Amino acid sequence: MGTYISSLRTLISPLRALIVSFRAYLADSAPEPHNLRENREQGSGTVMALGIIAALIIASLLVAGMSAAVHAKTQAQNAADAAALAAADSLRGISSGDPCSIAREIAEANGAQLVGCAFPAREETVDVRVSKALPGPFATLGPVEAIARAGSPADPQSLDSEAEEYSEPEE
C-alpha cells in the first residue's frame, strides 16, 4: 500500500507544479484596468483579418459561380452545335429520321434540353435552340441557352443577298 501512495505522489507532483505555473501565467497576463484605456485598438487586427477572410470567401464563391456559368454555357453551345449538325444531316437526307427529333436526342445526349427547332427560309438549314441548367446552388439563376444553325453550303451569290436582308432578332 505504501508503494501505491508513493507512486501516486510522484504522478501528482508534476501536475501540481503545472497547475501552479499556469495560475502564475494567468495572473501575469491579466490586463490591468489602466491598460485597457491606453490600448483601445487591441484586437482590431483580428477583426480586420476576419473581414478580409469573409471578403475572400465571398469573392471565391462569385468566381466559382461565374466559372460554373461559363462552363454550362460552353456545354450548351456544344450541344446546340451537335444537335444542329445532326438535324441538318437528317434534313439533307444523309441520315434518316425527323430532324427535330434527332436534334432533341442529340441535345439530351449532351446534357441539354431542346427548346426550339426551326427551318429558316434558306433550303436545307436548321436552327436549334437548347437550354442547360446551371449546377448546384446557382441553378436558381435560371438556365443558360445556346443557338446554332447548320445546313448545306450555299452558293456565294445567295449568301450575299441573304446577308443584306438578315437582321438580329429583337429580344
C-alpha positions, 0 to 999 in steps of 0.5 A, a space after each residue: 500500500 505504501 508503494 501505491 501512495 508513493 507512486 501516486 505522489 510522484 504522478 501528482 507532483 508534476 501536475 501540481 507544479 503545472 497547475 501552479 505555473 499556469 495560475 502564475 501565467 494567468 495572473 501575469 497576463 491579466 490586463 490591468 484596468 489602466 491598460 485597457 484605456 491606453 490600448 483601445 485598438 487591441 484586437 482590431 487586427 483580428 477583426 480586420 483579418 476576419 473581414 478580409 477572410 469573409 471578403 475572400 470567401 465571398 469573392 471565391 464563391 462569385 468566381 466559382 459561380 461565374 466559372 460554373 456559368 461559363 462552363 454550362 454555357 460552353 456545354 450548351 453551345 456544344 450541344 446546340 452545335 451537335 444537335 444542329 449538325 445532326 438535324 441538318 444531316 437528317 434534313 439533307 437526307 444523309 441520315 434518316 429520321 425527323 430532324 427535330 427529333 434527332 436534334 432533341 436526342 442529340 441535345 439530351 445526349 449532351 446534357 441539354 434540353 431542346 427548346 426550339 427547332 426551326 427551318 429558316 427560309 434558306 433550303 436545307 438549314 436548321 436552327 436549334 435552340 437548347 437550354 442547360 441548367 446551371 449546377 448546384 446552388 446557382 441553378 436558381 439563376 435560371 438556365 443558360 441557352 445556346 443557338 446554332 444553325 447548320 445546313 448545306 453550303 450555299 452558293 456565294 451569290 445567295 449568301 450575299 443577298 441573304 446577308 443584306 436582308 438578315 437582321 438580329 432578332 429583337 429580344 
